[in-house]
């Protein structure tokens, strides 16, 4: 993407290039419209469970946006749950919109055509509400891209008093109640918390048909809603917004209510079985920000699974701690009786036991994901993950003895207090796991694979490590190369490494503030890379991601109250930094 492809400056939406004659633009738009409509019809025809509702003058019309490709967005159960919720309400029309695929995106830019929804091909700018469901920080740039494509000025202040009516731009999702500040200049309203409890009051306010000023005032007074003020740049001056969390487990679980083969999960029915995690690892935002931990009722999960079974035999159980569901074994056994092939997002070592593994293996699952995170007991205990190497080896032996053949290992480098001895410990850990794999592989006559996924540590708001720094690109790259060379010498190991350079953007958006808005606009439009955009804005990347923050610094997200006392988070951080427990021998 280049500056020529996407012209414009602050507050402007995409325009067609000036050197294309008006007749050609009209012709291209007509051709592009037919192409897009044909693709949309094909995509919709492949779906099971699509909801279509007629538009009329009295309906509240909501464009529900996932700021990434359809292929990714349709695997998100939270996005699908919101789509289902709004469309079940009489008088509400909710249609989906995604970041266009690469080929479509080129045509949008070339012709200047406005972004449209999937179901009816209606321009997004004509809806009453544009609601974004955001899961990953890098997708914040796609939010800006989609506003541009919809011909909606990205900055909220440029939409107010603009002489025309624009949709109310709302955002919710996991990262909005970690740190919404980098996105704040683009949004009218931010939903802070869980959709189950935020959607009813939001919908009620939207249907009241108040003026925009009255609506923003009403939502700003509601628990769980943050209405950014353009001049409110100092974090210490903002109103505290408490995340609104659901405590009920009897609600229908978020699930794949619209099945499609055109997704990374290709026809698999996904269902969230529980929320939160009892481990509370010091780096993990999900554990600290999804409290209280609760399990969706087993009958509610099975009810959704029964409805899906007519259309698919593949089911995936989604959670930060699938095995911590209070009735996980009866749930697995019931799904096995329905003749589902069952997969799980990942399992904690603490939850692994024979009666849990056997239904998974019997259903045909041959690969399991687990998270040792690090290679030594000292560092693992420092990050509040209470499982030893010896216990890991025992659990791996149990996993492989129950018919599972391949193991995915989630690993992390750059954590506080990490040294080269911890990297060596990671290599020894993988070697020992491979020895167990070989033992079971020889017995069954075929060898499985170990698939380590190595990721750089990124500090997350609302966790004990929120004050810590991300290690420099050079240091993280050195550690990655060291591990890559070591893993390459171990047979049956297929290691994958996340690029520290690319992960800097995630870190910046995780820890940043609203001064990043011009950086995000420049990057979203392809007018500058991260380094150049930061320099042009007079901002220092090291200040945001490569320094340890003083404990008394007012953090950009200090006005978001996730229920955890800062003193508790600080105490856990200090314990991690002072961890001197000796590493246990791998022998």
N, C-alpha and C positions, 0 to 999 in steps of 0.2 A: 504494500500500500504506500502511495506517495502523496505528497502535498498536492500534486496536480490532480490525483484521483479524487481527493476529498477536499475541495477548497472551503474557505470560510474561516472566520475568526471567532472570538469570544461571543457566545450567545447565538450564533447563527446555525441554522440547520443546513443539511446538504442541498446543493443546487446543481442543476445540470450544467456541464461545461458551456461557457459562453459562446464557443466557436461552433456549436452544433445548431444548424438552422431549425426554426420552430417546426417546420413541416416534418423534418427528420425526427425530431424529438417526439412529436405526436405519433408518427409511424412506429418508432422504436418502442414507445410505451404500449401501443396496441399489440405489437408482436410479443413483447415481454409479458404483457398481461395474459395473453393466451398460453404462453409457455408456463408461467407460474401457476395459472389455474389448472392446467393439465397435470402438472406435478402434484398440486394439492389434491386433485381428485384421485390420483393414483395412490397417494399416501393415505388419504381418508378411506379409500376402498379396502386397503389392507388392514385397517384397524378393526378391532372388536370392542364395542362399548363407547364409540363416539357419541357425544351428546350434541344435538342440533336443536336450536330454539329460534323461533322467528323473531325478528326485530320489529318493534312497533314504537310508536311515539312515547308510550308511557313506561317502557322498560328501562331499568338501570342497566347500561351496557358497560361491561368490564372486559378489557383486553388483558388476559393473564399472560405475562411474559416470562419466559425462561431465557436468561441472557447467554445462551450458548446454542449449539446446533440441536435440531430435533432429535438426532441420534443419541445425544447425551441427556437432554431434558426429559425425554419420555421414560428414562430409567429412574427418575427421581420421584419417590413415593409421596413426598411432601407436596410437590407441585401438583401431582395427580389428585391428591386429597382435596386441595383447595379448589381445583377445577370441578370436582364432584360436588363439594359443599355449595358453591355458588349456583351451580346449575340446578340444584334441587329446590331452590327458592323460587316461588312463583313471582314473576315480574322482574327477574334478574336474568340477563343473557351474558354468559361468560364464554369467550372464545380464546383460543391459544395463539400465541405468536412467539416465534423463535428467531434467533440470529440466523439469517439465511445461510445456506450452504455456500461453499466457495464460488461455484459457478454462478449461482443466483446473485451473490453479493457483487460480483463483477458487473452483472447486468444492471443491478440497482444503481450502482455508482455511475455506470456509463449513461443510463437514460434519465437518472434523477427521479425515478418512480418512487412513490411513497410506500413505506412498509405496510403490509396488509396482514390480517389474521388468517389462520389456516382454514377455519370452518366456512366462512362466507366471503373471504377475499375483500373484506371491508378495510379501508384505510384506518390504521390505528389511531390517527389523530381525530377521527370522528367519534371515538368512544368517550364515555363520561369519565372512565377511570382507566389508567394504565398501571397495573399492579405487577411488580417484579418479584419473583421468588429467587432469592440469591443464596447459593450454598458455598461458593468458593470465591476468594478474594480476587483473583485475576478476572473473573467475570464482571467485576465492577467496570472495567474498560468496555466490555460488551454492552453494558447498560448505556453508556454514553454513545456507543456506535448505533444502538437501536433507536435512541432518541433522535439522533441525527437522521437516520434512515426514515423515521416517521415524520420528519420535518417539524419536529418539536424542539424549540430551543433547549439545549441541555441544562442550562442554569435556571433554577427556579425563579430567581429574581428577574430574569428576562422574560418569563412567562406571565408575570403579574403586571397588569396594566398594559398589556401588549396590543390592545385594540382588537383582540380576538380571543375566543375561548379555547383553551387547551385542556386535555384530560388532566384530572388530578393524578399526579405521579406518586405512587405509594410503593414501598419496598418492605418485604419481610423475609424471613429465612434465618438460618443459623448465624451468619456473620453479622446480621444487623444488631443482634444484642451482645456481640463481642465489642465491636468498634464501628459505629455507623459514620464516624466523622469524615473520612475521605469521600463518602457518597453524599453527605448532608447537603452540599450546595446544589445537588441535582434533584433533590427530593422535596416534595411537599409534606409528606408524612412518612414516618418510619414506624413499623410495628415491632415492638420490642418484646419478644417472648414467643409463645407457642400458638400456632394457628387455631387450634381447637377452642381456645378461650378468647382470642383476639378477633376472629372473624365475625361472631355475632354482633358485638357492639360496633365494629367498623361498618358492617352492612346496614345496621339500623341508622347510623349517622348518615351514610351515603343516601339512603332511601328517603331521608327527611327533606331532601331537595333544598337545603339551605344555600345561601350564597357562599362563595368560596371562603370569604373572611369568617363567616359564622361557622362554617364547617371546620375550618382549621382551629378556631377557638374552642369549639366543642370537643374535638378530638384531643387537643392539647391538654384539656382538663381530665381526660380519661386515663385511668391506669393502663400502662403498657404502650402508650402512644407518644411519640416524640415528634414535635413540629419544629424543625430547625428554623432559627431566625437568621436572616442574612447578616446582621451585624453582630451576631453573638459568637465572636471568634475566640474569646478567652474561656477555656474549659471550666475554670473555677466559678464563673458567673452563671452557668446554666442550671436550669431546674433539674433536680434529680428525677430520673425516670426509672421506676422499678420494673424489671422484667415481669411480665404476667405469665405465670406458668400454670399448666393444668395439673390437677392432682387426681383426676378421675381416670380409672383404667377400664371403665365399662363402655367407652365410646368406640365406634368402629375404628380399627387401626388404619393408618395410612397404608395404601396398597396400590398395586397396578390395576386401576379401574379401567384403563384403556390399554388393551394389549396390541402390540404391533411387532412385526418381524424386523422393522427398520430401526433397530436400536442396539446398543452394545450388549444388552441382555436378551435380545432376539427371541421374543415370544415367551420369556420366563415371567411367571407371576411372582412379584416381590411383595412382601408384607412386613411391616415393622412389628416386631413382637414385644419389644420393651424399649424403655428410654432411660438414659443415664447409666452410670457404671459405679459399682461399689468400690473400685480400686482407688480412684482419685489420684492417678499418676500426675506428677507435678507439671508435666508439659501439656496435658490433655485438656483442651477446652471443652470437649463434650462432657467429660466427667464432672467438671466444676459448674458448667452452665446449664446442665439438664437435671438439676435437682428439683424435687426429690426423685430418686430412682423408682420406677414402677414398671410393672408388667401388664400388657394388655390382656384382658380376660381370654382364656383359651377358647371359649365358645365363640367369641367374636372373631378370633383369628380363623377358626375352623369354618365359620359361616362364610367368610370371604373366600376361603380356599375352596369350599364346595361349589360356590358360584363360578369360580375360575376353572375348575377341573374339567368342565365340559369342553373348554377351549385349549387347555395345555396340560401337559403332564410334568412340567418343570416348575418347581417352586423354590424361591430363595428367601431365607429368613434374614431380616435386616435389623441390626442393632449394634450399639457400641459394645454390648456384652450379651450376645445371644444366649450363651449357656447360663447366664444369671437369671433367666426367666424362672419364676418360682415353680412352673409346671412344664419345664422344657422336655422332660422325658415323655410324659403322657402326650404332649403336643406332637413330638416326633413320631411316636407310635401311631397316633391317629392319622397323621399325614401319610405314613407308610401304608396304613390300611387302605387309604384312598389311592394307593399306587402312584404316588408322586415320586419323582426323582428330586431329592432334597439337597440343597446347598445352603451354606451359611456364610455370612460376610466374614466373620472371624470368630475364634473362640479363645477365651482366657485359659491359661494353663490350670488355674485354680478350679475351673468348672469341668475339666475333662475327666470322664469316667466311662467305664465300659458300657453302661446302659444308655449313655448319650451317644456314643460313637457307633454302636451296632445298628441302630435304625438308619443312620446316615450312610454307612457302608452298604447295608442291605438294599438301599434305594438306588445304588449305583454310583454314589459319590466316591471319587478316587483322589481328590485333592482337597487339602485342608489348609487354611491360613491361620497362623498363630503369630504372636508378637513377643519375642524375647526382648526386643528393643536394643539391648546392649549385650556385651560379652562377659562382664564380670559381675559377681554378686555385689561388690562394693558400690558400683555405679548404679546397678539396678535398684538397690535399696535406697540410694541417694535420691532417685527420682520417684520414690514411694511405690515401687513395684515389688511386692513382697513374694518373689518366687526365686529360688536358688537355681544355679546351673544343674545341680544334682536332681532337683525336682523336675527340671525341664527334660533332662535325659530320660527319667522314668516315664514322663508323660509322652514323650516321643515314642518310646518303646511300646507304650499302650496304644497309641494312635496306629502305628504300623502293624501291630498284632491284630488289629480289628479290620484289616483289609484296605485301609487308606495307603496309597502308594507314593503320593507326591506331597511335599510340604512347601508352602509359601511362608517365608520368614520376614516379618517387618522389622527392620533395623534402622537405627538412627545414629548420626554422627554430629559432633559439635555441641553436645549437651554440657551443662555446667560441670566443672571439675574433671572432665574427660582428659585422659592422657593417652600416650601411645600404648601403654600397657593394656588399656581397655580395648584398643583396636586389635592388639594381639589376641586378647581374650575372645574377641568376636570371631577371629579366624579359627581359634581352637574350638570354639563352640560349634561352628559349622562342621569342622572336621569330625568332632565327636558325634554329631547328628548323622553325618554321612556314614560313619562306622556302623551305627545302628541301622541305617537304611540298607547298607550292604548285607548285613546279617539277615534281615527279613527278606530282602530281594533274592538272595541265593536260595532261601527256603522255598519261595514261591516260584522261582525260575525266571523272574524278570526284575530289573532294577527300576526304581522310580527316580524322580528328580527332586533336588532341593533348589528352590527359587528364592534367593534372598532379594528383597527390595530395600535398597539403602537410600535413606532420605536425609537431607540436612535438617538439623533442628532449627525451627522458626519459633521465636517466643510468641505466645498468644495472650491477648488480654483476658483478664478474669481468671488467670491461673497463677500459681506461685512463681512461675518463671517470667511473668510479665515485665519484670524490671531488668531481666538479663539481656544480653546482646546476642545477635547472630554473628557467628564467627566470620572472618573475612573470607572472600571468595578464594584467595590463594591458599589459606589454611585448610578450608573445607576440601578444595580440589586435591591438595596434598594427601589428605586422609583418604579421599575416595580412590585416588590412584594406588595408594598402598593396599587398600582392600581389594581393588580390582585385580592387581597383580597376584595377590595371595589366593583369591577365589579362583582365578584362572588355572591355578595349579591343582585344584581339587576336582576330581572327576565327578560327573553327574550333578554339577552345580551350574546353574544358569542365573547369574547375578544381574540385576538391573539397578542402575544408578540414576538418581535425579540430579540434574545439572544445578550446582550451586549458583551459577550466574543467572540462570532463568528463575530460580527461586527467590532472588532478591526482590522481584516485583511483588510476590506474595507477602514477603516480610514487610515491605514498605506499606502496602495497603492494610496489613494487619495492625501495624503500629503507628500509622500516620494520622494526620489531622486534615482539616478542610483546606489548608493552604496548598494541598496537592491537587486541587481542582484544575488549575491550568495545565499541570503536568499530565493529568489524565486525559484532558481534552486533546492536547497535542499528540499524545501517544495513540489515543483511539482513532484519530484522524490520519495517523501515519505520517505526521509532519515532523516527528522527532522520536529518537529512541529514548530510553530511560535516562541515560547519562546526560544527553543534550537537553532534554526537557527539564530536568532538575536544575541544570546550570542556568538555563534561560529564566527559570522562575526564581533564581537566587536561593535555592535550597540545597542543603548538604545531605547527601544520602547517608554518610557516616553518622550524622546527628540522629537520624531516625532509626537506623537498624544496627549500627556497629558500636554502640556505647551502652554501658550499664547505667540505668537511670537511678538517680538518688531516690531514697525511699520517701522523701518529703516532696518530690516533684508532683505537680498536679498532672496526671496523665490525660491524654486526649479523651479517653473513654470514662473518666472519673464520674461523670454524671449518669452512667448506666449502672444501675444497682441490680446485680444478679443474685443477691441474697447472701453472698459470702462476705464476711468481715475482712477488710484490708489487713487488719492485724493478724488474722489467721493465715492469710496468704503469705504475708511477710515472714511469719514464724516458720512456715514450711520451706520457704526459700532459704532462710538462714540455716535451717537444718541440712538442706541439700548442700549448701556451700561448705559446711563444716564437716561433711561426712568423711570419716577416716576409718570406717570399718574395714578390716583386712579382706582382700579378695580370697575366696576359698579356692583351693586347688582343684584343677580339672582332672587330676589323676584319679 
